[in-house]
Amino acid sequence: MPPKPKITREQILQGALSLVRERGAAFLTAKSLAERLSCSTQPIFWHFENMDALKEAVFKEALAVFGKALRKKIPCESPYLAVGLNYIRFSMEERALFRMLFMSDFGKTDVVGARVEMDYILGVIEESKHITGENAQTIYREMWLFSHGIAAMMATGTAAFTEEEVRTMLSDVCRGLIGNLENK
């Protein structure tokens, strides 16, 4: 019977996530992770078939971190506005994870086509804005694209907005989209 690994799969996954958070996705290599964990690369490949498998697990873990951040309640805000504010806040507080998830091909996925957290957000739209079906999907898609633009600029430091400015922009665009749907 082979010896039981001293480094667990979870330790490797959390070490990899930590490395990405601190240095960015490009720095996630077997060697850098082994250094982080103070071990050889052997435990990494004991638990993960290859680096692609590890990266896939890190991407899923980062999506879980993102999903939790997206669901934070903001007192005195509509739940739908909170989603947009949380998305943009995530881009600033977790810049490296945001870039990995939404500004790279790390996960080898079409970010728009993947419809990240779509079911949750559609539920919030239906509950707080009383918009359903195709109209809710239109609001989801167009607000996500608008919010993503702000978030990407904030994550890269190419623009800076106050939370009040972001709140106003998101509210104005949402009202405009809803008004446009009502006038069709």
N, CA and C atoms as an extended XYZ file, in Angstrom:
552
Properties=species:S:1:pos:R:3:atomname:S:1:resname:S:1:resid:I:1 pbc="F F F"
N         0.854       -1.175        0.000 N   MET     1
C         0.000        0.000        0.000 CA  MET     1
C         0.903        1.243        0.000 C   MET     1
N         0.652        2.179       -0.930 N   PRO     2
C         1.476        3.390       -0.981 CA  PRO     2
C         1.227        4.266        0.251 C   PRO     2
N         2.212        5.075        0.631 N   PRO     3
C         2.027        5.937        1.799 CA  PRO     3
C         0.947        6.989        1.541 C   PRO     3
N         0.258        7.347        2.609 N   LYS     4
C        -0.788        8.360        2.510 CA  LYS     4
C        -0.139        9.729        2.304 C   LYS     4
N        -0.622       10.509        1.331 N   PRO     5
C        -0.036       11.833        1.088 CA  PRO     5
C        -0.197       12.737        2.313 C   PRO     5
N         0.842       13.516        2.606 N   LYS     6
C         0.798       14.427        3.743 CA  LYS     6
C         0.109       15.748        3.369 C   LYS     6
N         0.133       16.089        2.112 N   ILE     7
C        -0.521       17.297        1.606 CA  ILE     7
C        -1.852       16.860        0.993 C   ILE     7
N        -2.932       17.434        1.462 N   THR     8
C        -4.258       17.030        0.977 CA  THR     8
C        -4.629       17.771       -0.316 C   THR     8
N        -5.610       17.230       -0.977 N   ARG     9
C        -6.140       17.862       -2.192 CA  ARG     9
C        -6.625       19.271       -1.861 C   ARG     9
N        -7.321       19.410       -0.747 N   GLU    10
C        -7.855       20.711       -0.344 CA  GLU    10
C        -6.735       21.709       -0.067 C   GLU    10
N        -5.658       21.265        0.565 N   GLN    11
C        -4.521       22.159        0.810 CA  GLN    11
C        -3.905       22.630       -0.509 C   GLN    11
N        -3.819       21.734       -1.452 N   ILE    12
C        -3.276       22.094       -2.772 CA  ILE    12
C        -4.196       23.094       -3.452 C   ILE    12
N        -5.477       22.812       -3.431 N   LEU    13
C        -6.447       23.700       -4.068 CA  LEU    13
C        -6.438       25.089       -3.426 C   LEU    13
N        -6.441       25.140       -2.101 N   GLN    14
C        -6.428       26.434       -1.408 CA  GLN    14
C        -5.100       27.157       -1.612 C   GLN    14
N        -4.003       26.411       -1.655 N   GLY    15
C        -2.702       27.020       -1.943 CA  GLY    15
C        -2.665       27.617       -3.344 C   GLY    15
N        -3.227       26.896       -4.294 N   ALA    16
C        -3.279       27.387       -5.675 CA  ALA    16
C        -4.156       28.636       -5.774 C   ALA    16
N        -5.293       28.613       -5.109 N   LEU    17
C        -6.189       29.772       -5.119 CA  LEU    17
C        -5.505       30.984       -4.481 C   LEU    17
N        -4.817       30.747       -3.393 N   SER    18
C        -4.074       31.808       -2.711 CA  SER    18
C        -2.979       32.378       -3.610 C   SER    18
N        -2.283       31.515       -4.305 N   LEU    19
C        -1.239       31.944       -5.225 CA  LEU    19
C        -1.814       32.817       -6.336 C   LEU    19
N        -2.937       32.399       -6.895 N   VAL    20
C        -3.594       33.187       -7.943 CA  VAL    20
C        -4.037       34.542       -7.389 C   VAL    20
N        -4.613       34.547       -6.204 N   ARG    21
C        -5.060       35.804       -5.600 CA  ARG    21
C        -3.907       36.786       -5.419 C   ARG    21
N        -2.763       36.270       -5.007 N   GLU    22
C        -1.625       37.135       -4.695 CA  GLU    22
C        -0.813       37.541       -5.913 C   GLU    22
N        -0.632       36.616       -6.848 N   ARG    23
C         0.305       36.875       -7.940 CA  ARG    23
C        -0.331       36.852       -9.323 C   ARG    23
N        -1.547       36.300       -9.437 N   GLY    24
C        -2.207       36.208      -10.734 CA  GLY    24
C        -2.139       34.802      -11.298 C   GLY    24
N        -3.035       34.514      -12.217 N   ALA    25
C        -3.167       33.177      -12.781 CA  ALA    25
C        -1.921       32.717      -13.534 C   ALA    25
N        -1.196       33.633      -14.119 N   ALA    26
C        -0.001       33.263      -14.889 CA  ALA    26
C         1.077       32.644      -14.002 C   ALA    26
N         1.027       32.890      -12.708 N   PHE    27
C         2.043       32.379      -11.794 CA  PHE    27
C         1.682       31.017      -11.203 C   PHE    27
N         0.557       30.456      -11.625 N   LEU    28
C         0.166       29.144      -11.123 CA  LEU    28
C         0.868       28.066      -11.941 C   LEU    28
N         1.981       27.588      -11.408 N   THR    29
C         2.730       26.489      -12.009 CA  THR    29
C         2.947       25.444      -10.917 C   THR    29
N         3.285       24.242      -11.330 N   ALA    30
C         3.553       23.181      -10.347 CA  ALA    30
C         4.705       23.593       -9.435 C   ALA    30
N         5.720       24.193      -10.014 N   LYS    31
C         6.882       24.594       -9.230 CA  LYS    31
C         6.532       25.692       -8.217 C   LYS    31
N         5.828       26.729       -8.657 N   SER    32
C         5.489       27.818       -7.733 CA  SER    32
C         4.537       27.341       -6.638 C   SER    32
N         3.631       26.436       -6.994 N   LEU    33
C         2.699       25.900       -5.998 CA  LEU    33
C         3.436       25.004       -4.997 C   LEU    33
N         4.346       24.203       -5.481 N   ALA    34
C         5.137       23.344       -4.584 CA  ALA    34
C         5.948       24.204       -3.606 C   ALA    34
N         6.513       25.287       -4.115 N   GLU    35
C         7.238       26.208       -3.228 CA  GLU    35
C         6.297       26.795       -2.183 C   GLU    35
N         5.115       27.167       -2.602 N   ARG    36
C         4.118       27.739       -1.684 CA  ARG    36
C         3.774       26.752       -0.578 C   ARG    36
N         3.646       25.481       -0.955 N   LEU    37
C         3.236       24.439       -0.012 CA  LEU    37
C         4.413       23.799        0.717 C   LEU    37
N         5.625       24.220        0.387 N   SER    38
C         6.855       23.653        0.972 CA  SER    38
C         6.910       22.139        0.781 C   SER    38
N         6.715       21.731       -0.455 N   CYS    39
C         6.770       20.303       -0.789 CA  CYS    39
C         7.309       20.161       -2.207 C   CYS    39
N         7.434       18.936       -2.644 N   SER    40
C         7.817       18.696       -4.034 CA  SER    40
C         6.548       18.799       -4.893 C   SER    40
N         6.701       18.636       -6.185 N   THR    41
C         5.529       18.655       -7.071 CA  THR    41
C         4.758       17.336       -7.010 C   THR    41
N         5.343       16.314       -6.424 N   GLN    42
C         4.714       14.998       -6.395 CA  GLN    42
C         3.311       15.010       -5.775 C   GLN    42
N         3.087       15.643       -4.617 N   PRO    43
C         1.728       15.647       -4.061 CA  PRO    43
C         0.695       16.315       -4.981 C   PRO    43
N         1.126       17.303       -5.720 N   ILE    44
C         0.210       17.988       -6.641 CA  ILE    44
C        -0.303       16.992       -7.662 C   ILE    44
N         0.622       16.223       -8.233 N   PHE    45
C         0.231       15.280       -9.280 CA  PHE    45
C        -0.288       13.953       -8.722 C   PHE    45
N        -0.211       13.797       -7.421 N   TRP    46
C        -0.870       12.663       -6.759 CA  TRP    46
C        -2.382       12.919       -6.756 C   TRP    46
N        -2.755       14.175       -6.497 N   HIS    47
C        -4.169       14.544       -6.375 CA  HIS    47
C        -4.788       15.038       -7.686 C   HIS    47
N        -3.967       15.570       -8.581 N   PHE    48
C        -4.470       16.105       -9.849 CA  PHE    48
C        -3.712       15.450      -10.993 C   PHE    48
N        -4.453       15.001      -11.973 N   GLU    49
C        -3.860       14.273      -13.096 CA  GLU    49
C        -2.788       15.100      -13.800 C   GLU    49
N        -3.056       16.395      -13.950 N   ASN    50
C        -2.110       17.299      -14.618 CA  ASN    50
C        -2.466       18.734      -14.227 C   ASN    50
N        -1.723       19.676      -14.750 N   MET    51
C        -1.973       21.084      -14.394 CA  MET    51
C        -3.319       21.567      -14.925 C   MET    51
N        -3.760       21.050      -16.050 N   ASP    52
C        -5.072       21.443      -16.562 CA  ASP    52
C        -6.178       21.050      -15.579 C   ASP    52
N        -6.055       19.872      -14.989 N   ALA    53
C        -7.052       19.427      -14.002 CA  ALA    53
C        -7.018       20.328      -12.768 C   ALA    53
N        -5.827       20.695      -12.334 N   LEU    54
C        -5.709       21.608      -11.192 CA  LEU    54
C        -6.306       22.969      -11.534 C   LEU    54
N        -5.992       23.480      -12.704 N   LYS    55
C        -6.516       24.791      -13.113 CA  LYS    55
C        -8.039       24.770      -13.207 C   LYS    55
N        -8.590       23.675      -13.680 N   GLU    56
C       -10.049       23.551      -13.745 CA  GLU    56
C       -10.646       23.603      -12.340 C   GLU    56
N       -10.019       22.929      -11.396 N   ALA    57
C       -10.504       22.945      -10.011 CA  ALA    57
C       -10.354       24.335       -9.392 C   ALA    57
N        -9.260       25.019       -9.683 N   VAL    58
C        -9.050       26.379       -9.177 CA  VAL    58
C       -10.106       27.312       -9.764 C   VAL    58
N       -10.406       27.165      -11.034 N   PHE    59
C       -11.424       27.999      -11.686 CA  PHE    59
C       -12.783       27.792      -11.013 C   PHE    59
N       -13.140       26.539      -10.761 N   LYS    60
C       -14.421       26.246      -10.092 CA  LYS    60
C       -14.451       26.818       -8.678 C   LYS    60
N       -13.340       26.723       -7.980 N   GLU    61
C       -13.251       27.274       -6.625 CA  GLU    61
C       -13.393       28.795       -6.656 C   GLU    61
N       -12.759       29.424       -7.636 N   ALA    62
C       -12.869       30.881       -7.786 CA  ALA    62
C       -14.305       31.279       -8.119 C   ALA    62
N       -14.982       30.486       -8.931 N   LEU    63
C       -16.404       30.759       -9.223 CA  LEU    63
C       -17.245       30.682       -7.950 C   LEU    63
N       -16.924       29.752       -7.068 N   ALA    64
C       -17.648       29.644       -5.797 CA  ALA    64
C       -17.400       30.877       -4.927 C   ALA    64
N       -16.169       31.355       -4.897 N   VAL    65
C       -15.849       32.580       -4.152 CA  VAL    65
C       -16.646       33.749       -4.744 C   VAL    65
N       -16.670       33.822       -6.064 N   PHE    66
C       -17.424       34.867       -6.749 CA  PHE    66
C       -18.916       34.782       -6.429 C   PHE    66
N       -19.476       33.575       -6.492 N   GLY    67
C       -20.903       33.394       -6.214 CA  GLY    67
C       -21.276       33.855       -4.819 C   GLY    67
N       -20.426       33.562       -3.859 N   LYS    68
C       -20.672       33.999       -2.478 CA  LYS    68
C       -20.622       35.519       -2.384 C   LYS    68
N       -19.651       36.130       -3.047 N   ALA    69
C       -19.527       37.593       -3.021 CA  ALA    69
C       -20.722       38.255       -3.692 C   ALA    69
N       -21.216       37.666       -4.763 N   LEU    70
C       -22.340       38.230       -5.501 CA  LEU    70
C       -23.616       38.257       -4.664 C   LEU    70
N       -23.753       37.318       -3.745 N   ARG    71
C       -24.978       37.168       -2.962 CA  ARG    71
C       -25.013       37.996       -1.670 C   ARG    71
N       -23.972       38.752       -1.405 N   LYS    72
C       -23.958       39.554       -0.176 CA  LYS    72
C       -25.103       40.557       -0.186 C   LYS    72
N       -25.795       40.613        0.915 N   LYS    73
C       -26.882       41.583        1.065 CA  LYS    73
C       -26.271       42.941        1.381 C   LYS    73
N       -26.832       43.981        0.801 N   ILE    74
C       -26.412       45.346        1.098 CA  ILE    74
C       -27.622       46.042        1.708 C   ILE    74
N       -27.513       46.439        2.972 N   PRO    75
C       -28.658       47.095        3.634 CA  PRO    75
C       -29.152       48.301        2.840 C   PRO    75
N       -30.454       48.443        2.797 N   CYS    76
C       -31.121       49.588        2.151 CA  CYS    76
C       -30.927       49.636        0.642 C   CYS    76
N       -30.549       48.540        0.014 N   GLU    77
C       -30.412       48.483       -1.443 CA  GLU    77
C       -31.359       47.423       -1.978 C   GLU    77
N       -31.845       47.645       -3.187 N   SER    78
C       -32.651       46.606       -3.809 CA  SER    78
C       -31.737       45.413       -4.065 C   SER    78
N       -32.266       44.220       -3.980 N   PRO    79
C       -31.425       43.036       -4.210 CA  PRO    79
C       -30.758       43.043       -5.592 C   PRO    79
N       -31.443       43.587       -6.593 N   TYR    80
C       -30.858       43.598       -7.928 CA  TYR    80
C       -29.708       44.591       -8.019 C   TYR    80
N       -29.862       45.761       -7.436 N   LEU    81
C       -28.764       46.723       -7.423 CA  LEU    81
C       -27.583       46.161       -6.628 C   LEU    81
N       -27.881       45.430       -5.570 N   ALA    82
C       -26.815       44.808       -4.770 CA  ALA    82
C       -25.979       43.848       -5.621 C   ALA    82
N       -26.615       43.115       -6.536 N   VAL    83
C       -25.888       42.198       -7.418 CA  VAL    83
C       -24.860       42.976       -8.237 C   VAL    83
N       -25.283       44.060       -8.850 N   GLY    84
C       -24.368       44.865       -9.663 CA  GLY    84
C       -23.246       45.470       -8.838 C   GLY    84
N       -23.601       46.015       -7.690 N   LEU    85
C       -22.589       46.603       -6.804 CA  LEU    85
C       -21.600       45.543       -6.321 C   LEU    85
N       -22.114       44.360       -5.993 N   ASN    86
C       -21.244       43.274       -5.539 CA  ASN    86
C       -20.308       42.789       -6.650 C   ASN    86
N       -20.805       42.754       -7.860 N   TYR    87
C       -19.981       42.351       -9.003 CA  TYR    87
C       -18.796       43.304       -9.149 C   TYR    87
N       -19.095       44.586       -9.105 N   ILE    88
C       -18.052       45.592       -9.268 CA  ILE    88
C       -17.124       45.599       -8.050 C   ILE    88
N       -17.669       45.437       -6.875 N   ARG    89
C       -16.843       45.374       -5.658 CA  ARG    89
C       -15.896       44.166       -5.733 C   ARG    89
N       -16.396       43.035       -6.222 N   PHE    90
C       -15.554       41.849       -6.377 CA  PHE    90
C       -14.376       42.145       -7.303 C   PHE    90
N       -14.621       42.896       -8.368 N   SER    91
C       -13.543       43.210       -9.310 CA  SER    91
C       -12.442       44.037       -8.660 C   SER    91
N       -12.793       44.797       -7.647 N   MET    92
C       -11.794       45.628       -6.964 CA  MET    92
C       -11.134       44.874       -5.809 C   MET    92
N       -11.913       44.093       -5.071 N   GLU    93
C       -11.389       43.397       -3.897 CA  GLU    93
C       -10.649       42.106       -4.255 C   GLU    93
N       -11.025       41.504       -5.352 N   GLU    94
C       -10.419       40.234       -5.789 CA  GLU    94
C        -9.940       40.376       -7.238 C   GLU    94
N        -9.101       41.379       -7.452 N   ARG    95
C        -8.663       41.719       -8.821 CA  ARG    95
C        -8.117       40.520       -9.588 C   ARG    95
N        -7.248       39.769       -8.972 N   ALA    96
C        -6.629       38.645       -9.685 CA  ALA    96
C        -7.662       37.565      -10.013 C   ALA    96
N        -8.559       37.272       -9.068 N   LEU    97
C        -9.602       36.276       -9.354 CA  LEU    97
C       -10.545       36.797      -10.436 C   LEU    97
N       -10.911       38.069      -10.352 N   PHE    98
C       -11.799       38.661      -11.366 CA  PHE    98
C       -11.161       38.553      -12.748 C   PHE    98
N        -9.898       38.914      -12.830 N   ARG    99
C        -9.215       38.842      -14.125 CA  ARG    99
C        -9.163       37.413      -14.635 C   ARG    99
N        -8.874       36.468      -13.740 N   MET   100
C        -8.814       35.072      -14.149 CA  MET   100
C       -10.180       34.587      -14.647 C   MET   100
N       -11.233       34.930      -13.913 N   LEU   101
C       -12.568       34.455      -14.255 CA  LEU   101
C       -13.159       35.133      -15.488 C   LEU   101
N       -12.976       36.458      -15.586 N   PHE   102
C       -13.737       37.226      -16.566 CA  PHE   102
C       -12.912       37.995      -17.586 C   PHE   102
N       -11.575       37.918      -17.481 N   MET   103
C       -10.756       38.683      -18.418 CA  MET   103
C        -9.604       37.848      -18.973 C   MET   103
N        -9.773       36.542      -18.997 N   SER   104
C        -8.731       35.666      -19.524 CA  SER   104
C        -9.376       34.402      -20.079 C   SER   104
N        -8.560       33.585      -20.679 N   ASP   105
C        -9.059       32.290      -21.164 CA  ASP   105
C        -8.653       31.161      -20.220 C   ASP   105
N        -8.334       31.502      -18.976 N   PHE   106
C        -7.898       30.522      -17.981 CA  PHE   106
C        -8.892       29.370      -17.866 C   PHE   106
N       -10.184       29.688      -17.805 N   GLY   107
C       -11.207       28.657      -17.665 CA  GLY   107
C       -11.643       28.047      -18.978 C   GLY   107
N       -11.042       28.517      -20.064 N   LYS   108
C       -11.371       28.020      -21.402 CA  LYS   108
C       -12.868       28.000      -21.647 C   LYS   108
N       -13.508       29.147      -21.329 N   THR   109
C       -14.952       29.233      -21.495 CA  THR   109
C       -15.339       30.594      -22.041 C   THR   109
N       -16.410       30.625      -22.776 N   ASP   110
C       -16.991       31.879      -23.257 CA  ASP   110
C       -17.733       32.487      -22.071 C   ASP   110
N       -17.218       33.583      -21.554 N   VAL   111
C       -17.763       34.165      -20.329 CA  VAL   111
C       -19.233       34.556      -20.502 C   VAL   111
N       -19.573       35.161      -21.614 N   VAL   112
C       -20.962       35.556      -21.843 CA  VAL   112
C       -21.823       34.311      -22.036 C   VAL   112
N       -21.344       33.380      -22.832 N   GLY   113
C       -22.100       32.164      -23.090 CA  GLY   113
C       -22.250       31.268      -21.870 C   GLY   113
N       -21.319       31.365      -20.939 N   ALA   114
C       -21.369       30.522      -19.739 CA  ALA   114
C       -22.508       30.924      -18.816 C   ALA   114
N       -22.951       32.148      -18.929 N   ARG   115
C       -24.082       32.650      -18.122 CA  ARG   115
C       -23.843       32.413      -16.633 C   ARG   115
N       -22.702       32.900      -16.181 N   VAL   116
C       -22.283       32.732      -14.797 CA  VAL   116
C       -23.327       33.316      -13.848 C   VAL   116
N       -23.788       32.497      -12.931 N   GLU   117
C       -24.764       32.896      -11.904 CA  GLU   117
C       -26.095       33.376      -12.498 C   GLU   117
N       -26.385       33.005      -13.737 N   MET   118
C       -27.595       33.487      -14.412 CA  MET   118
C       -28.867       33.115      -13.664 C   MET   118
N       -28.992       31.887      -13.223 N   ASP   119
C       -30.229       31.482      -12.545 CA  ASP   119
C       -30.480       32.321      -11.303 C   ASP   119
N       -29.428       32.545      -10.517 N   TYR   120
C       -29.576       33.375       -9.316 CA  TYR   120
C       -29.993       34.797       -9.690 C   TYR   120
N       -29.307       35.381      -10.664 N   ILE   121
C       -29.583       36.770      -11.040 CA  ILE   121
C       -30.972       36.895      -11.659 C   ILE   121
N       -31.371       35.941      -12.485 N   LEU   122
C       -32.728       35.980      -13.046 CA  LEU   122
C       -33.772       35.926      -11.933 C   LEU   122
N       -33.519       35.120      -10.916 N   GLY   123
C       -34.434       35.058       -9.773 CA  GLY   123
C       -34.541       36.400       -9.067 C   GLY   123
N       -33.412       37.070       -8.917 N   VAL   124
C       -33.414       38.397       -8.277 CA  VAL   124
C       -34.164       39.396       -9.142 C   VAL   124
N       -33.968       39.354      -10.456 N   ILE   125
C       -34.679       40.265      -11.365 CA  ILE   125
C       -36.179       40.030      -11.268 C   ILE   125
N       -36.570       38.768      -11.312 N   GLU   126
C       -37.997       38.438      -11.249 CA  GLU   126
C       -38.612       38.878       -9.926 C   GLU   126
N       -37.880       38.658       -8.838 N   GLU   127
C       -38.403       38.993       -7.511 CA  GLU   127
C       -38.436       40.502       -7.268 C   GLU   127
N       -37.350       41.201       -7.610 N   SER   128
C       -37.273       42.617       -7.247 CA  SER   128
C       -37.807       43.555       -8.323 C   SER   128
N       -37.759       43.149       -9.583 N   LYS   129
C       -38.218       44.020      -10.670 CA  LYS   129
C       -39.505       43.510      -11.313 C   LYS   129
N       -39.939       42.322      -10.938 N   HIS   130
C       -41.166       41.711      -11.460 CA  HIS   130
C       -41.136       41.604      -12.995 C   HIS   130
N       -39.975       41.230      -13.495 N   ILE   131
C       -39.772       41.033      -14.928 CA  ILE   131
C       -39.418       39.565      -15.122 C   ILE   131
N       -40.052       38.920      -16.073 N   THR   132
C       -39.855       37.486      -16.263 CA  THR   132
C       -39.506       37.163      -17.711 C   THR   132
N       -39.216       35.900      -17.930 N   GLY   133
C       -39.023       35.366      -19.270 CA  GLY   133
C       -37.917       36.028      -20.063 C   GLY   133
N       -38.211       36.243      -21.326 N   GLU   134
C       -37.241       36.812      -22.254 CA  GLU   134
C       -36.803       38.218      -21.827 C   GLU   134
N       -37.738       38.992      -21.268 N   ASN   135
C       -37.384       40.338      -20.815 CA  ASN   135
C       -36.369       40.288      -19.673 C   ASN   135
N       -36.531       39.343      -18.760 N   ALA   136
C       -35.573       39.197      -17.662 CA  ALA   136
C       -34.205       38.798      -18.211 C   ALA   136
N       -34.179       37.932      -19.218 N   GLN   137
C       -32.913       37.521      -19.813 CA  GLN   137
C       -32.236       38.691      -20.532 C   GLN   137
N       -33.031       39.552      -21.167 N   THR   138
C       -32.473       40.745      -21.807 CA  THR   138
C       -31.853       41.668      -20.772 C   THR   138
N       -32.564       41.897      -19.668 N   ILE   139
C       -32.029       42.745      -18.591 CA  ILE   139
C       -30.748       42.120      -18.041 C   ILE   139
N       -30.767       40.814      -17.793 N   TYR   140
C       -29.582       40.111      -17.282 CA  TYR   140
C       -28.387       40.353      -18.198 C   TYR   140
N       -28.558       40.075      -19.469 N   ARG   141
C       -27.445       40.150      -20.419 CA  ARG   141
C       -26.919       41.583      -20.561 C   ARG   141
N       -27.807       42.531      -20.768 N   GLU   142
C       -27.361       43.897      -21.033 CA  GLU   142
C       -26.819       44.581      -19.782 C   GLU   142
N       -27.403       44.314      -18.637 N   MET   143
C       -26.867       44.878      -17.395 CA  MET   143
C       -25.531       44.225      -17.046 C   MET   143
N       -25.408       42.916      -17.318 N   TRP   144
C       -24.140       42.252      -17.042 CA  TRP   144
C       -23.039       42.843      -17.911 C   TRP   144
N       -23.313       43.063      -19.194 N   LEU   145
C       -22.302       43.637      -20.080 CA  LEU   145
C       -21.913       45.044      -19.624 C   LEU   145
N       -22.886       45.842      -19.214 N   PHE   146
C       -22.599       47.197      -18.729 CA  PHE   146
C       -21.793       47.129      -17.431 C   PHE   146
N       -22.242       46.315      -16.505 N   SER   147
C       -21.544       46.167      -15.223 CA  SER   147
C       -20.129       45.644      -15.432 C   SER   147
N       -19.985       44.725      -16.369 N   HIS   148
C       -18.668       44.161      -16.640 CA  HIS   148
C       -17.710       45.236      -17.150 C   HIS   148
N       -18.197       46.127      -17.970 N   GLY   149
C       -17.348       47.209      -18.461 CA  GLY   149
C       -16.800       48.044      -17.313 C   GLY   149
N       -17.656       48.419      -16.392 N   ILE   150
C       -17.218       49.188      -15.227 CA  ILE   150
C       -16.240       48.359      -14.393 C   ILE   150
N       -16.611       47.106      -14.137 N   ALA   151
C       -15.777       46.229      -13.305 CA  ALA   151
C       -14.396       46.029      -13.929 C   ALA   151
N       -14.347       45.819      -15.242 N   ALA   152
C       -13.062       45.608      -15.915 CA  ALA   152
C       -12.186       46.853      -15.810 C   ALA   152
N       -12.785       48.017      -15.972 N   MET   153
C       -12.000       49.251      -15.837 CA  MET   153
C       -11.490       49.420      -14.405 C   MET   153
N       -12.321       49.072      -13.444 N   MET   154
C       -11.904       49.187      -12.046 CA  MET   154
C       -10.818       48.154      -11.727 C   MET   154
N       -10.956       46.949      -12.239 N   ALA   155
C        -9.987       45.880      -11.953 CA  ALA   155
C        -8.620       46.177      -12.549 C   ALA   155
N        -8.606       46.864      -13.680 N   THR   156
C        -7.331       47.162      -14.336 CA  THR   156
C        -6.783       48.527      -13.946 C   THR   156
N        -7.555       49.284      -13.178 N   GLY   157
C        -7.107       50.608      -12.761 CA  GLY   157
C        -7.178       51.643      -13.864 C   GLY   157
N        -7.949       51.362      -14.914 N   THR   158
C        -8.068       52.322      -16.012 CA  THR   158
C        -9.179       53.332      -15.781 C   THR   158
N        -9.940       53.157      -14.719 N   ALA   159
C       -10.971       54.124      -14.334 CA  ALA   159
C       -11.236       53.966      -12.848 C   ALA   159
N       -11.720       55.031      -12.262 N   ALA   160
C       -12.074       54.993      -10.840 CA  ALA   160
C       -13.412       55.700      -10.666 C   ALA   160
N       -14.312       55.032       -9.993 N   PHE   161
C       -15.620       55.602       -9.705 CA  PHE   161
C       -15.909       55.415       -8.227 C   PHE   161
N       -16.659       56.336       -7.667 N   THR   162
C       -17.103       56.152       -6.293 CA  THR   162
C       -18.259       55.168       -6.297 C   THR   162
N       -18.549       54.624       -5.139 N   GLU   163
C       -19.688       53.706       -5.062 CA  GLU   163
C       -20.979       54.434       -5.433 C   GLU   163
N       -21.092       55.684       -5.071 N   GLU   164
C       -22.287       56.458       -5.419 CA  GLU   164
C       -22.404       56.637       -6.935 C   GLU   164
N       -21.284       56.891       -7.612 N   GLU   165
C       -21.311       57.009       -9.070 CA  GLU   165
C       -21.732       55.692       -9.708 C   GLU   165
N       -21.193       54.596       -9.209 N   VAL   166
C       -21.549       53.276       -9.738 CA  VAL   166
C       -23.031       53.008       -9.505 C   VAL   166
N       -23.506       53.284       -8.303 N   ARG   167
C       -24.914       53.081       -7.965 CA  ARG   167
C       -25.809       53.875       -8.934 C   ARG   167
N       -25.459       55.116       -9.189 N   THR   168
C       -26.247       55.966      -10.091 CA  THR   168
C       -26.223       55.416      -11.511 C   THR   168
N       -25.025       55.047      -12.002 N   MET   169
C       -24.932       54.514      -13.367 CA  MET   169
C       -25.747       53.232      -13.526 C   MET   169
N       -25.604       52.315      -12.587 N   LEU   170
C       -26.348       51.054      -12.673 CA  LEU   170
C       -27.846       51.305      -12.631 C   LEU   170
N       -28.277       52.178      -11.743 N   SER   171
C       -29.709       52.480      -11.620 CA  SER   171
C       -30.241       53.129      -12.887 C   SER   171
N       -29.506       54.083      -13.434 N   ASP   172
C       -29.951       54.780      -14.646 CA  ASP   172
C       -30.075       53.826      -15.823 C   ASP   172
N       -29.067       52.984      -16.009 N   VAL   173
C       -29.098       52.056      -17.141 CA  VAL   173
C       -30.213       51.027      -16.954 C   VAL   173
N       -30.394       50.539      -15.739 N   CYS   174
C       -31.463       49.572      -15.487 CA  CYS   174
C       -32.831       50.190      -15.777 C   CYS   174
N       -33.052       51.394      -15.282 N   ARG   175
C       -34.328       52.073      -15.563 CA  ARG   175
C       -34.517       52.265      -17.068 C   ARG   175
N       -33.459       52.618      -17.771 N   GLY   176
C       -33.539       52.801      -19.212 CA  GLY   176
C       -33.893       51.512      -19.934 C   GLY   176
N       -33.274       50.420      -19.534 N   LEU   177
C       -33.573       49.127      -20.155 CA  LEU   177
C       -35.010       48.708      -19.889 C   LEU   177
N       -35.442       48.876      -18.643 N   ILE   178
C       -36.817       48.512      -18.301 CA  ILE   178
C       -37.799       49.380      -19.083 C   ILE   178
N       -37.516       50.679      -19.143 N   GLY   179
C       -38.382       51.596      -19.918 CA  GLY   179
C       -38.437       51.207      -21.372 C   GLY   179
N       -37.304       50.828      -21.932 N   ASN   180
C       -37.260       50.405      -23.319 CA  ASN   180
C       -38.082       49.162      -23.552 C   ASN   180
N       -38.017       48.195      -22.619 N   LEU   181
C       -38.806       46.969      -22.758 CA  LEU   181
C       -40.299       47.270      -22.647 C   LEU   181
N       -40.656       48.202      -21.764 N   GLU   182
C       -42.074       48.557      -21.581 CA  GLU   182
C       -42.639       49.270      -22.803 C   GLU   182
N       -41.787       49.959      -23.568 N   ASN   183
C       -42.245       50.729      -24.735 CA  ASN   183
C       -42.243       49.919      -26.019 C   ASN   183
N       -41.860       48.667      -25.947 N   LYS   184
C       -41.836       47.831      -27.165 CA  LYS   184
C       -43.209       47.341      -27.503 C   LYS   184
